[in-house]
């Protein structure tokens, strides 16, 4: 379970890609002293602050873990879209 936290905002997500997209959407509104954080099971794994040019991945091995999750979720989404497109094509082939 991922949790995105900023001052005045907190939301939980099941998937890494959803949490990352939510956090990235909050980045432009981040003031100088504020941070956008993502926690995985109460452990800080990602943080953005205006103090740094790029977001920070926190903890040993977390970048690799999160990269693998990103790839896995993307492949699952692609497979769902492909299956959906194939079923739509099959429906179009059926006679009325």
mmCIF file as gemmi writes it, N, C-alpha and C atoms, coordinates in Angstrom:
data_model
loop_
_atom_site.group_PDB
_atom_site.id
_atom_site.type_symbol
_atom_site.label_atom_id
_atom_site.label_alt_id
_atom_site.label_comp_id
_atom_site.label_asym_id
_atom_site.label_entity_id
_atom_site.label_seq_id
_atom_site.pdbx_PDB_ins_code
_atom_site.Cartn_x
_atom_site.Cartn_y
_atom_site.Cartn_z
_atom_site.occupancy
_atom_site.B_iso_or_equiv
_atom_site.pdbx_formal_charge
_atom_site.auth_seq_id
_atom_site.auth_asym_id
_atom_site.pdbx_PDB_model_num
ATOM 1 N N . UNK Axp A 1 ? 0.842 -1.169 0 1 0 ? 1 A 1
ATOM 2 C CA . UNK Axp A 1 ? 0 0 0 1 0 ? 1 A 1
ATOM 3 C C . UNK Axp A 1 ? 0.892 1.239 0 1 0 ? 1 A 1
ATOM 4 N N . UNK Axp A 2 ? 0.688 2.094 -0.965 1 0 ? 2 A 1
ATOM 5 C CA . UNK Axp A 2 ? 1.449 3.334 -1.083 1 0 ? 2 A 1
ATOM 6 C C . UNK Axp A 2 ? 0.617 4.487 -0.548 1 0 ? 2 A 1
ATOM 7 N N . UNK Axp A 3 ? 1.282 5.418 0.092 1 0 ? 3 A 1
ATOM 8 C CA . UNK Axp A 3 ? 0.592 6.576 0.642 1 0 ? 3 A 1
ATOM 9 C C . UNK Axp A 3 ? 1.343 7.838 0.216 1 0 ? 3 A 1
ATOM 10 N N . UNK Axp A 4 ? 0.636 8.742 -0.457 1 0 ? 4 A 1
ATOM 11 C CA . UNK Axp A 4 ? 1.203 10.028 -0.882 1 0 ? 4 A 1
ATOM 12 C C . UNK Axp A 4 ? 0.824 11.064 0.169 1 0 ? 4 A 1
ATOM 13 N N . UNK Axp A 5 ? 1.833 11.799 0.652 1 0 ? 5 A 1
ATOM 14 C CA . UNK Axp A 5 ? 1.611 12.745 1.742 1 0 ? 5 A 1
ATOM 15 C C . UNK Axp A 5 ? 2.257 14.088 1.421 1 0 ? 5 A 1
ATOM 16 N N . UNK Axp A 6 ? 1.498 15.155 1.583 1 0 ? 6 A 1
ATOM 17 C CA . UNK Axp A 6 ? 1.997 16.531 1.547 1 0 ? 6 A 1
ATOM 18 C C . UNK Axp A 6 ? 1.239 17.277 2.639 1 0 ? 6 A 1
ATOM 19 N N . UNK Axp A 7 ? 1.675 18.477 2.965 1 0 ? 7 A 1
ATOM 20 C CA . UNK Axp A 7 ? 0.874 19.254 3.915 1 0 ? 7 A 1
ATOM 21 C C . UNK Axp A 7 ? -0.534 19.498 3.336 1 0 ? 7 A 1
ATOM 22 N N . UNK Axp A 8 ? -1.537 19.061 4.031 1 0 ? 8 A 1
ATOM 23 C CA . UNK Axp A 8 ? -2.905 19.271 3.583 1 0 ? 8 A 1
ATOM 24 C C . UNK Axp A 8 ? -3.447 18.209 2.653 1 0 ? 8 A 1
ATOM 25 N N . UNK Axp A 9 ? -2.674 17.155 2.362 1 0 ? 9 A 1
ATOM 26 C CA . UNK Axp A 9 ? -3.134 16.109 1.453 1 0 ? 9 A 1
ATOM 27 C C . UNK Axp A 9 ? -2.519 14.778 1.857 1 0 ? 9 A 1
ATOM 28 N N . UNK Axp A 10 ? -3.349 13.741 1.85 1 0 ? 10 A 1
ATOM 29 C CA . UNK Axp A 10 ? -2.875 12.386 2.112 1 0 ? 10 A 1
ATOM 30 C C . UNK Axp A 10 ? -3.837 11.419 1.437 1 0 ? 10 A 1
ATOM 31 N N . UNK Axp A 11 ? -3.299 10.504 0.634 1 0 ? 11 A 1
ATOM 32 C CA . UNK Axp A 11 ? -4.144 9.544 -0.059 1 0 ? 11 A 1
ATOM 33 C C . UNK Axp A 11 ? -3.373 8.237 -0.237 1 0 ? 11 A 1
ATOM 34 N N . UNK Axp A 12 ? -4.088 7.122 -0.129 1 0 ? 12 A 1
ATOM 35 C CA . UNK Axp A 12 ? -3.481 5.807 -0.28 1 0 ? 12 A 1
ATOM 36 C C . UNK Axp A 12 ? -3.792 5.232 -1.659 1 0 ? 12 A 1
ATOM 37 N N . UNK Axp A 13 ? -2.834 4.458 -2.184 1 0 ? 13 A 1
ATOM 38 C CA . UNK Axp A 13 ? -2.965 3.846 -3.5 1 0 ? 13 A 1
ATOM 39 C C . UNK Axp A 13 ? -2.499 2.399 -3.43 1 0 ? 13 A 1
ATOM 40 N N . UNK Axp A 14 ? -3.096 1.555 -4.245 1 0 ? 14 A 1
ATOM 41 C CA . UNK Axp A 14 ? -2.687 0.154 -4.321 1 0 ? 14 A 1
ATOM 42 C C . UNK Axp A 14 ? -1.466 -0.024 -5.223 1 0 ? 14 A 1
ATOM 43 N N . UNK Axp A 15 ? -1.343 0.818 -6.226 1 0 ? 15 A 1
ATOM 44 C CA . UNK Axp A 15 ? -0.292 0.644 -7.234 1 0 ? 15 A 1
ATOM 45 C C . UNK Axp A 15 ? 0.733 1.767 -7.18 1 0 ? 15 A 1
ATOM 46 N N . UNK Axp A 16 ? 1.979 1.411 -7.493 1 0 ? 16 A 1
ATOM 47 C CA . UNK Axp A 16 ? 3.071 2.377 -7.502 1 0 ? 16 A 1
ATOM 48 C C . UNK Axp A 16 ? 2.842 3.444 -8.557 1 0 ? 16 A 1
ATOM 49 N N . UNK Axp A 17 ? 2.399 3.065 -9.742 1 0 ? 17 A 1
ATOM 50 C CA . UNK Axp A 17 ? 2.221 4.04 -10.816 1 0 ? 17 A 1
ATOM 51 C C . UNK Axp A 17 ? 1.162 5.082 -10.463 1 0 ? 17 A 1
ATOM 52 N N . UNK Axp A 18 ? 0.106 4.657 -9.785 1 0 ? 18 A 1
ATOM 53 C CA . UNK Axp A 18 ? -0.931 5.609 -9.371 1 0 ? 18 A 1
ATOM 54 C C . UNK Axp A 18 ? -0.393 6.584 -8.326 1 0 ? 18 A 1
ATOM 55 N N . UNK Axp A 19 ? 0.365 6.061 -7.368 1 0 ? 19 A 1
ATOM 56 C CA . UNK Axp A 19 ? 0.958 6.917 -6.333 1 0 ? 19 A 1
ATOM 57 C C . UNK Axp A 19 ? 1.952 7.89 -6.945 1 0 ? 19 A 1
ATOM 58 N N . UNK Axp A 20 ? 2.765 7.404 -7.873 1 0 ? 20 A 1
ATOM 59 C CA . UNK Axp A 20 ? 3.764 8.256 -8.518 1 0 ? 20 A 1
ATOM 60 C C . UNK Axp A 20 ? 3.106 9.36 -9.339 1 0 ? 20 A 1
ATOM 61 N N . UNK Axp A 21 ? 2.06 9.023 -10.074 1 0 ? 21 A 1
ATOM 62 C CA . UNK Axp A 21 ? 1.347 10.033 -10.86 1 0 ? 21 A 1
ATOM 63 C C . UNK Axp A 21 ? 0.704 11.088 -9.961 1 0 ? 21 A 1
ATOM 64 N N . UNK Axp A 22 ? 0.13 10.65 -8.847 1 0 ? 22 A 1
ATOM 65 C CA . UNK Axp A 22 ? -0.473 11.601 -7.904 1 0 ? 22 A 1
ATOM 66 C C . UNK Axp A 22 ? 0.591 12.521 -7.318 1 0 ? 22 A 1
ATOM 67 N N . UNK Axp A 23 ? 1.731 11.948 -6.938 1 0 ? 23 A 1
ATOM 68 C CA . UNK Axp A 23 ? 2.815 12.752 -6.359 1 0 ? 23 A 1
ATOM 69 C C . UNK Axp A 23 ? 3.359 13.751 -7.379 1 0 ? 23 A 1
ATOM 70 N N . UNK Axp A 24 ? 3.532 13.307 -8.618 1 0 ? 24 A 1
ATOM 71 C CA . UNK Axp A 24 ? 4.036 14.214 -9.657 1 0 ? 24 A 1
ATOM 72 C C . UNK Axp A 24 ? 3.061 15.351 -9.941 1 0 ? 24 A 1
ATOM 73 N N . UNK Axp A 25 ? 1.765 15.079 -9.817 1 0 ? 25 A 1
ATOM 74 C CA . UNK Axp A 25 ? 0.786 16.143 -10.05 1 0 ? 25 A 1
ATOM 75 C C . UNK Axp A 25 ? 0.817 17.185 -8.936 1 0 ? 25 A 1
ATOM 76 N N . UNK Axp A 26 ? 1.306 16.81 -7.758 1 0 ? 26 A 1
ATOM 77 C CA . UNK Axp A 26 ? 1.401 17.746 -6.634 1 0 ? 26 A 1
ATOM 78 C C . UNK Axp A 26 ? 2.695 18.558 -6.642 1 0 ? 26 A 1
ATOM 79 N N . UNK Axp A 27 ? 3.679 18.144 -7.411 1 0 ? 27 A 1
ATOM 80 C CA . UNK Axp A 27 ? 4.981 18.808 -7.416 1 0 ? 27 A 1
ATOM 81 C C . UNK Axp A 27 ? 4.924 20.291 -7.783 1 0 ? 27 A 1
ATOM 82 N N . UNK Axp A 28 ? 4.16 20.714 -8.805 1 0 ? 28 A 1
ATOM 83 C CA . UNK Axp A 28 ? 4.14 22.138 -9.143 1 0 ? 28 A 1
ATOM 84 C C . UNK Axp A 28 ? 3.596 23.036 -8.034 1 0 ? 28 A 1
ATOM 85 N N . UNK Axp A 29 ? 2.744 22.478 -7.174 1 0 ? 29 A 1
ATOM 86 C CA . UNK Axp A 29 ? 2.153 23.261 -6.089 1 0 ? 29 A 1
ATOM 87 C C . UNK Axp A 29 ? 3.013 23.284 -4.833 1 0 ? 29 A 1
ATOM 88 N N . UNK Axp A 30 ? 4.123 22.583 -4.864 1 0 ? 30 A 1
ATOM 89 C CA . UNK Axp A 30 ? 4.983 22.463 -3.691 1 0 ? 30 A 1
ATOM 90 C C . UNK Axp A 30 ? 5.744 23.766 -3.449 1 0 ? 30 A 1
ATOM 91 N N . UNK Axp A 31 ? 5.593 24.314 -2.262 1 0 ? 31 A 1
ATOM 92 C CA . UNK Axp A 31 ? 6.315 25.532 -1.899 1 0 ? 31 A 1
ATOM 93 C C . UNK Axp A 31 ? 7.729 25.171 -1.467 1 0 ? 31 A 1
ATOM 94 N N . UNK Axp A 32 ? 8.558 26.165 -1.258 1 0 ? 32 A 1
ATOM 95 C CA . UNK Axp A 32 ? 9.981 25.941 -0.998 1 0 ? 32 A 1
ATOM 96 C C . UNK Axp A 32 ? 10.235 24.989 0.171 1 0 ? 32 A 1
ATOM 97 N N . UNK Axp A 33 ? 9.539 25.144 1.266 1 0 ? 33 A 1
ATOM 98 C CA . UNK Axp A 33 ? 9.814 24.336 2.456 1 0 ? 33 A 1
ATOM 99 C C . UNK Axp A 33 ? 8.969 23.061 2.535 1 0 ? 33 A 1
ATOM 100 N N . UNK Axp A 34 ? 8.081 22.838 1.576 1 0 ? 34 A 1
ATOM 101 C CA . UNK Axp A 34 ? 7.202 21.67 1.609 1 0 ? 34 A 1
ATOM 102 C C . UNK Axp A 34 ? 7.818 20.504 0.834 1 0 ? 34 A 1
ATOM 103 N N . UNK Axp A 35 ? 7.357 19.31 1.159 1 0 ? 35 A 1
ATOM 104 C CA . UNK Axp A 35 ? 7.807 18.116 0.458 1 0 ? 35 A 1
ATOM 105 C C . UNK Axp A 35 ? 6.601 17.279 0.036 1 0 ? 35 A 1
ATOM 106 N N . UNK Axp A 36 ? 6.799 16.504 -1.003 1 0 ? 36 A 1
ATOM 107 C CA . UNK Axp A 36 ? 5.836 15.498 -1.425 1 0 ? 36 A 1
ATOM 108 C C . UNK Axp A 36 ? 6.517 14.164 -1.157 1 0 ? 36 A 1
ATOM 109 N N . UNK Axp A 37 ? 5.856 13.303 -0.396 1 0 ? 37 A 1
ATOM 110 C CA . UNK Axp A 37 ? 6.457 12.032 0.001 1 0 ? 37 A 1
ATOM 111 C C . UNK Axp A 37 ? 5.552 10.87 -0.377 1 0 ? 37 A 1
ATOM 112 N N . UNK Axp A 38 ? 6.198 9.741 -0.708 1 0 ? 38 A 1
ATOM 113 C CA . UNK Axp A 38 ? 5.481 8.488 -0.913 1 0 ? 38 A 1
ATOM 114 C C . UNK Axp A 38 ? 6.032 7.477 0.081 1 0 ? 38 A 1
ATOM 115 N N . UNK Axp A 39 ? 5.119 6.874 0.817 1 0 ? 39 A 1
ATOM 116 C CA . UNK Axp A 39 ? 5.485 5.84 1.779 1 0 ? 39 A 1
ATOM 117 C C . UNK Axp A 39 ? 4.991 4.493 1.277 1 0 ? 39 A 1
ATOM 118 N N . UNK Axp A 40 ? 5.789 3.464 1.497 1 0 ? 40 A 1
ATOM 119 C CA . UNK Axp A 40 ? 5.384 2.092 1.224 1 0 ? 40 A 1
ATOM 120 C C . UNK Axp A 40 ? 5.356 1.372 2.558 1 0 ? 40 A 1
ATOM 121 N N . UNK Axp A 41 ? 4.156 1.025 3.013 1 0 ? 41 A 1
ATOM 122 C CA . UNK Axp A 41 ? 3.998 0.356 4.324 1 0 ? 41 A 1
ATOM 123 C C . UNK Axp A 41 ? 4.727 1.13 5.422 1 0 ? 41 A 1
ATOM 124 N N . UNK Axp A 42 ? 4.469 2.398 5.545 1 0 ? 42 A 1
ATOM 125 C CA . UNK Axp A 42 ? 5.034 3.288 6.567 1 0 ? 42 A 1
ATOM 126 C C . UNK Axp A 42 ? 6.536 3.538 6.423 1 0 ? 42 A 1
ATOM 127 N N . UNK Axp A 43 ? 7.129 3.136 5.316 1 0 ? 43 A 1
ATOM 128 C CA . UNK Axp A 43 ? 8.544 3.415 5.062 1 0 ? 43 A 1
ATOM 129 C C . UNK Axp A 43 ? 8.652 4.421 3.916 1 0 ? 43 A 1
ATOM 130 N N . UNK Axp A 44 ? 9.378 5.502 4.139 1 0 ? 44 A 1
ATOM 131 C CA . UNK Axp A 44 ? 9.569 6.525 3.109 1 0 ? 44 A 1
ATOM 132 C C . UNK Axp A 44 ? 10.409 5.941 1.978 1 0 ? 44 A 1
ATOM 133 N N . UNK Axp A 45 ? 9.888 6.003 0.739 1 0 ? 45 A 1
ATOM 134 C CA . UNK Axp A 45 ? 10.615 5.456 -0.41 1 0 ? 45 A 1
ATOM 135 C C . UNK Axp A 45 ? 10.89 6.502 -1.489 1 0 ? 45 A 1
ATOM 136 N N . UNK Axp A 46 ? 10.146 7.617 -1.484 1 0 ? 46 A 1
ATOM 137 C CA . UNK Axp A 46 ? 10.289 8.631 -2.541 1 0 ? 46 A 1
ATOM 138 C C . UNK Axp A 46 ? 9.962 9.985 -1.948 1 0 ? 46 A 1
ATOM 139 N N . UNK Axp A 47 ? 10.743 10.996 -2.344 1 0 ? 47 A 1
ATOM 140 C CA . UNK Axp A 47 ? 10.499 12.335 -1.8 1 0 ? 47 A 1
ATOM 141 C C . UNK Axp A 47 ? 10.883 13.384 -2.837 1 0 ? 47 A 1
ATOM 142 N N . UNK Axp A 48 ? 10.053 14.423 -2.927 1 0 ? 48 A 1
ATOM 143 C CA . UNK Axp A 48 ? 10.364 15.568 -3.778 1 0 ? 48 A 1
ATOM 144 C C . UNK Axp A 48 ? 10.338 16.832 -2.927 1 0 ? 48 A 1
ATOM 145 N N . UNK Axp A 49 ? 11.322 17.671 -3.148 1 0 ? 49 A 1
ATOM 146 C CA . UNK Axp A 49 ? 11.395 18.972 -2.48 1 0 ? 49 A 1
ATOM 147 C C . UNK Axp A 49 ? 12.011 19.95 -3.464 1 0 ? 49 A 1
ATOM 148 N N . UNK Axp A 50 ? 11.702 21.215 -3.343 1 0 ? 50 A 1
ATOM 149 C CA . UNK Axp A 50 ? 12.285 22.239 -4.209 1 0 ? 50 A 1
ATOM 150 C C . UNK Axp A 50 ? 13.788 22.399 -3.975 1 0 ? 50 A 1
ATOM 151 N N . UNK Axp A 51 ? 14.27 21.844 -2.873 1 0 ? 51 A 1
ATOM 152 C CA . UNK Axp A 51 ? 15.699 21.928 -2.573 1 0 ? 51 A 1
ATOM 153 C C . UNK Axp A 51 ? 16.536 21.121 -3.552 1 0 ? 51 A 1
ATOM 154 N N . UNK Axp A 52 ? 15.936 20.096 -4.189 1 0 ? 52 A 1
ATOM 155 C CA . UNK Axp A 52 ? 16.65 19.221 -5.115 1 0 ? 52 A 1
ATOM 156 C C . UNK Axp A 52 ? 16.056 19.364 -6.511 1 0 ? 52 A 1
ATOM 157 N N . UNK Axp A 53 ? 16.898 19.16 -7.502 1 0 ? 53 A 1
ATOM 158 C CA . UNK Axp A 53 ? 16.442 19.274 -8.878 1 0 ? 53 A 1
ATOM 159 C C . UNK Axp A 53 ? 15.523 18.111 -9.264 1 0 ? 53 A 1
ATOM 160 N N . UNK Axp A 54 ? 15.826 16.92 -8.735 1 0 ? 54 A 1
ATOM 161 C CA . UNK Axp A 54 ? 15.07 15.714 -9.067 1 0 ? 54 A 1
ATOM 162 C C . UNK Axp A 54 ? 14.53 15.071 -7.792 1 0 ? 54 A 1
ATOM 163 N N . UNK Axp A 55 ? 13.469 14.273 -7.908 1 0 ? 55 A 1
ATOM 164 C CA . UNK Axp A 55 ? 12.97 13.534 -6.744 1 0 ? 55 A 1
ATOM 165 C C . UNK Axp A 55 ? 14.032 12.563 -6.229 1 0 ? 55 A 1
ATOM 166 N N . UNK Axp A 56 ? 13.961 12.255 -4.949 1 0 ? 56 A 1
ATOM 167 C CA . UNK Axp A 56 ? 14.926 11.373 -4.305 1 0 ? 56 A 1
ATOM 168 C C . UNK Axp A 56 ? 14.279 10.024 -3.997 1 0 ? 56 A 1
ATOM 169 N N . UNK Axp A 57 ? 14.977 8.941 -4.334 1 0 ? 57 A 1
ATOM 170 C CA . UNK Axp A 57 ? 14.554 7.601 -3.93 1 0 ? 57 A 1
ATOM 171 C C . UNK Axp A 57 ? 15.295 7.286 -2.648 1 0 ? 57 A 1
ATOM 172 N N . UNK Axp A 58 ? 14.553 6.963 -1.589 1 0 ? 58 A 1
ATOM 173 C CA . UNK Axp A 58 ? 15.115 6.813 -0.252 1 0 ? 58 A 1
ATOM 174 C C . UNK Axp A 58 ? 15.239 5.327 0.087 1 0 ? 58 A 1
ATOM 175 N N . UNK Axp A 59 ? 16.406 4.924 0.562 1 0 ? 59 A 1
ATOM 176 C CA . UNK Axp A 59 ? 16.605 3.558 1.041 1 0 ? 59 A 1
ATOM 177 C C . UNK Axp A 59 ? 17.336 2.683 0.041 1 0 ? 59 A 1
ATOM 178 N N . UNK Axp A 60 ? 18.107 1.769 0.588 1 0 ? 60 A 1
ATOM 179 C CA . UNK Axp A 60 ? 18.894 0.855 -0.245 1 0 ? 60 A 1
ATOM 180 C C . UNK Axp A 60 ? 17.981 -0.092 -1.012 1 0 ? 60 A 1
ATOM 181 N N . UNK Axp A 61 ? 18.176 -0.174 -2.324 1 0 ? 61 A 1
ATOM 182 C CA . UNK Axp A 61 ? 17.424 -1.103 -3.153 1 0 ? 61 A 1
ATOM 183 C C . UNK Axp A 61 ? 16.025 -0.652 -3.535 1 0 ? 61 A 1
ATOM 184 N N . UNK Axp A 62 ? 15.57 0.474 -3.027 1 0 ? 62 A 1
ATOM 185 C CA . UNK Axp A 62 ? 14.202 0.919 -3.331 1 0 ? 62 A 1
ATOM 186 C C . UNK Axp A 62 ? 14.043 1.333 -4.785 1 0 ? 62 A 1
ATOM 187 N N . UNK Axp A 63 ? 15.074 1.95 -5.368 1 0 ? 63 A 1
ATOM 188 C CA . UNK Axp A 63 ? 14.964 2.361 -6.773 1 0 ? 63 A 1
ATOM 189 C C . UNK Axp A 63 ? 14.713 1.132 -7.648 1 0 ? 63 A 1
ATOM 190 N N . UNK Axp A 64 ? 15.486 0.062 -7.431 1 0 ? 64 A 1
ATOM 191 C CA . UNK Axp A 64 ? 15.308 -1.156 -8.224 1 0 ? 64 A 1
ATOM 192 C C . UNK Axp A 64 ? 13.937 -1.773 -8.003 1 0 ? 64 A 1
ATOM 193 N N . UNK Axp A 65 ? 13.495 -1.828 -6.754 1 0 ? 65 A 1
ATOM 194 C CA . UNK Axp A 65 ? 12.175 -2.376 -6.43 1 0 ? 65 A 1
ATOM 195 C C . UNK Axp A 65 ? 11.074 -1.592 -7.129 1 0 ? 65 A 1
ATOM 196 N N . UNK Axp A 66 ? 11.139 -0.273 -7.035 1 0 ? 66 A 1
ATOM 197 C CA . UNK Axp A 66 ? 10.101 0.569 -7.624 1 0 ? 66 A 1
ATOM 198 C C . UNK Axp A 66 ? 10.153 0.541 -9.153 1 0 ? 66 A 1
ATOM 199 N N . UNK Axp A 67 ? 11.349 0.43 -9.724 1 0 ? 67 A 1
ATOM 200 C CA . UNK Axp A 67 ? 11.472 0.314 -11.185 1 0 ? 67 A 1
ATOM 201 C C . UNK Axp A 67 ? 10.834 -0.989 -11.667 1 0 ? 67 A 1
ATOM 202 N N . UNK Axp A 68 ? 11.062 -2.071 -10.937 1 0 ? 68 A 1
ATOM 203 C CA . UNK Axp A 68 ? 10.455 -3.354 -11.306 1 0 ? 68 A 1
ATOM 204 C C . UNK Axp A 68 ? 8.935 -3.299 -11.184 1 0 ? 68 A 1
ATOM 205 N N . UNK Axp A 69 ? 8.435 -2.656 -10.134 1 0 ? 69 A 1
ATOM 206 C CA . UNK Axp A 69 ? 6.983 -2.495 -9.984 1 0 ? 69 A 1
ATOM 207 C C . UNK Axp A 69 ? 6.4 -1.676 -11.125 1 0 ? 69 A 1
ATOM 208 N N . UNK Axp A 70 ? 7.101 -0.616 -11.513 1 0 ? 70 A 1
ATOM 209 C CA . UNK Axp A 70 ? 6.654 0.234 -12.613 1 0 ? 70 A 1
ATOM 210 C C . UNK Axp A 70 ? 6.544 -0.589 -13.903 1 0 ? 70 A 1
ATOM 211 N N . UNK Axp A 71 ? 7.565 -1.38 -14.19 1 0 ? 71 A 1
ATOM 212 C CA . UNK Axp A 71 ? 7.563 -2.204 -15.406 1 0 ? 71 A 1
ATOM 213 C C . UNK Axp A 71 ? 6.445 -3.239 -15.349 1 0 ? 71 A 1
ATOM 214 N N . UNK Axp A 72 ? 6.286 -3.9 -14.211 1 0 ? 72 A 1
ATOM 215 C CA . UNK Axp A 72 ? 5.251 -4.915 -14.05 1 0 ? 72 A 1
ATOM 216 C C . UNK Axp A 72 ? 3.858 -4.319 -14.241 1 0 ? 72 A 1
ATOM 217 N N . UNK Axp A 73 ? 3.598 -3.186 -13.617 1 0 ? 73 A 1
ATOM 218 C CA . UNK Axp A 73 ? 2.281 -2.555 -13.735 1 0 ? 73 A 1
ATOM 219 C C . UNK Axp A 73 ? 2.028 -2.074 -15.156 1 0 ? 73 A 1
ATOM 220 N N . UNK Axp A 74 ? 3.053 -1.574 -15.822 1 0 ? 74 A 1
ATOM 221 C CA . UNK Axp A 74 ? 2.909 -1.13 -17.205 1 0 ? 74 A 1
ATOM 222 C C . UNK Axp A 74 ? 2.594 -2.3 -18.119 1 0 ? 74 A 1
ATOM 223 N N . UNK Axp A 75 ? 3.283 -3.433 -17.911 1 0 ? 75 A 1
ATOM 224 C CA . UNK Axp A 75 ? 3.009 -4.629 -18.719 1 0 ? 75 A 1
ATOM 225 C C . UNK Axp A 75 ? 1.588 -5.143 -18.476 1 0 ? 75 A 1
ATOM 226 N N . UNK Axp A 76 ? 1.134 -5.105 -17.221 1 0 ? 76 A 1
ATOM 227 C CA . UNK Axp A 76 ? -0.238 -5.522 -16.916 1 0 ? 76 A 1
ATOM 228 C C . UNK Axp A 76 ? -1.249 -4.618 -17.606 1 0 ? 76 A 1
ATOM 229 N N . UNK Axp A 77 ? -1.014 -3.325 -17.584 1 0 ? 77 A 1
ATOM 230 C CA . UNK Axp A 77 ? -1.923 -2.379 -18.243 1 0 ? 77 A 1
ATOM 231 C C . UNK Axp A 77 ? -1.938 -2.611 -19.754 1 0 ? 77 A 1
ATOM 232 N N . UNK Axp A 78 ? -0.778 -2.872 -20.323 1 0 ? 78 A 1
ATOM 233 C CA . UNK Axp A 78 ? -0.681 -3.125 -21.764 1 0 ? 78 A 1
ATOM 234 C C . UNK Axp A 78 ? -1.42 -4.401 -22.131 1 0 ? 78 A 1
ATOM 235 N N . UNK Axp A 79 ? -1.268 -5.43 -21.304 1 0 ? 79 A 1
ATOM 236 C CA . UNK Axp A 79 ? -1.963 -6.694 -21.566 1 0 ? 79 A 1
ATOM 237 C C . UNK Axp A 79 ? -3.472 -6.507 -21.49 1 0 ? 79 A 1
ATOM 238 N N . UNK Axp A 80 ? -3.939 -5.74 -20.519 1 0 ? 80 A 1
ATOM 239 C CA . UNK Axp A 80 ? -5.379 -5.478 -20.396 1 0 ? 80 A 1
ATOM 240 C C . UNK Axp A 80 ? -5.899 -4.741 -21.624 1 0 ? 80 A 1
ATOM 241 N N . UNK Axp A 81 ? -5.132 -3.754 -22.077 1 0 ? 81 A 1
ATOM 242 C CA . UNK Axp A 81 ? -5.557 -2.983 -23.246 1 0 ? 81 A 1
ATOM 243 C C . UNK Axp A 81 ? -5.574 -3.862 -24.489 1 0 ? 81 A 1
ATOM 244 N N . UNK Axp A 82 ? -4.576 -4.72 -24.631 1 0 ? 82 A 1
ATOM 245 C CA . UNK Axp A 82 ? -4.508 -5.612 -25.782 1 0 ? 82 A 1
ATOM 246 C C . UNK Axp A 82 ? -5.675 -6.587 -25.779 1 0 ? 82 A 1
ATOM 247 N N . UNK Axp A 83 ? -5.969 -7.169 -24.621 1 0 ? 83 A 1
ATOM 248 C CA . UNK Axp A 83 ? -7.107 -8.092 -24.515 1 0 ? 83 A 1
ATOM 249 C C . UNK Axp A 83 ? -8.418 -7.375 -24.794 1 0 ? 83 A 1
ATOM 250 N N . UNK Axp A 84 ? -8.549 -6.151 -24.339 1 0 ? 84 A 1
ATOM 251 C CA . UNK Axp A 84 ? -9.758 -5.368 -24.568 1 0 ? 84 A 1
ATOM 252 C C . UNK Axp A 84 ? -9.923 -5.07 -26.057 1 0 ? 84 A 1
ATOM 253 N N . UNK Axp A 85 ? -8.838 -4.697 -26.715 1 0 ? 85 A 1
ATOM 254 C CA . UNK Axp A 85 ? -8.885 -4.413 -28.148 1 0 ? 85 A 1
ATOM 255 C C . UNK Axp A 85 ? -9.236 -5.66 -28.94 1 0 ? 85 A 1
ATOM 256 N N . UNK Axp A 86 ? -8.691 -6.815 -28.548 1 0 ? 86 A 1
ATOM 257 C CA . UNK Axp A 86 ? -8.989 -8.06 -29.252 1 0 ? 86 A 1
ATOM 258 C C . UNK Axp A 86 ? -10.447 -8.449 -29.09 1 0 ? 86 A 1
ATOM 259 N N . UNK Axp A 87 ? -11 -8.279 -27.896 1 0 ? 87 A 1
ATOM 260 C CA . UNK Axp A 87 ? -12.414 -8.631 -27.69 1 0 ? 87 A 1
ATOM 261 C C . UNK Axp A 87 ? -13.317 -7.689 -28.475 1 0 ? 87 A 1
ATOM 262 N N . UNK Axp A 88 ? -12.94 -6.423 -28.596 1 0 ? 88 A 1
ATOM 263 C CA . UNK Axp A 88 ? -13.724 -5.477 -29.397 1 0 ? 88 A 1
ATOM 264 C C . UNK Axp A 88 ? -13.678 -5.857 -30.869 1 0 ? 88 A 1
ATOM 265 N N . UNK Axp A 89 ? -12.493 -6.293 -31.343 1 0 ? 89 A 1
ATOM 266 C CA . UNK Axp A 89 ? -12.362 -6.714 -32.733 1 0 ? 89 A 1
ATOM 267 C C . UNK Axp A 89 ? -13.216 -7.948 -33.008 1 0 ? 89 A 1
ATOM 268 N N . UNK Axp A 90 ? -13.258 -8.895 -32.052 1 0 ? 90 A 1
ATOM 269 C CA . UNK Axp A 90 ? -14.057 -10.104 -32.223 1 0 ? 90 A 1
ATOM 270 C C . UNK Axp A 90 ? -15.543 -9.771 -32.253 1 0 ? 90 A 1
ATOM 271 N N . UNK Axp A 91 ? -15.967 -8.811 -31.44 1 0 ? 91 A 1
ATOM 272 C CA . UNK Axp A 91 ? -17.368 -8.412 -31.429 1 0 ? 91 A 1
ATOM 273 C C . UNK Axp A 91 ? -17.761 -7.79 -32.765 1 0 ? 91 A 1
ATOM 274 N N . UNK Axp A 92 ? -16.839 -7.066 -33.383 1 0 ? 92 A 1
ATOM 275 C CA . UNK Axp A 92 ? -17.119 -6.441 -34.67 1 0 ? 92 A 1
ATOM 276 C C . UNK Axp A 92 ? -17.24 -7.47 -35.781 1 0 ? 92 A 1
ATOM 277 N N . UNK Axp A 93 ? -16.628 -8.647 -35.615 1 0 ? 93 A 1
ATOM 278 C CA . UNK Axp A 93 ? -16.677 -9.685 -36.64 1 0 ? 93 A 1
ATOM 279 C C . UNK Axp A 93 ? -17.964 -10.508 -36.572 1 0 ? 93 A 1
ATOM 280 N N . UNK Axp A 94 ? -18.643 -10.483 -35.44 1 0 ? 94 A 1
ATOM 281 C CA . UNK Axp A 94 ? -19.858 -11.268 -35.291 1 0 ? 94 A 1
ATOM 282 C C . UNK Axp A 94 ? -20.988 -10.663 -36.125 1 0 ? 94 A 1
ATOM 283 N N . UNK Axp A 95 ? -21.76 -11.523 -36.799 1 0 ? 95 A 1
ATOM 284 C CA . UNK Axp A 95 ? -22.885 -10.981 -37.592 1 0 ? 95 A 1
ATOM 285 C C . UNK Axp A 95 ? -24.002 -10.487 -36.688 1 0 ? 95 A 1
ATOM 286 N N . UNK Axp A 96 ? -24.72 -9.506 -37.166 1 0 ? 96 A 1
ATOM 287 C CA . UNK Axp A 96 ? -25.842 -8.939 -36.391 1 0 ? 96 A 1
ATOM 288 C C . UNK Axp A 96 ? -27.086 -9.753 -36.517 1 0 ? 96 A 1
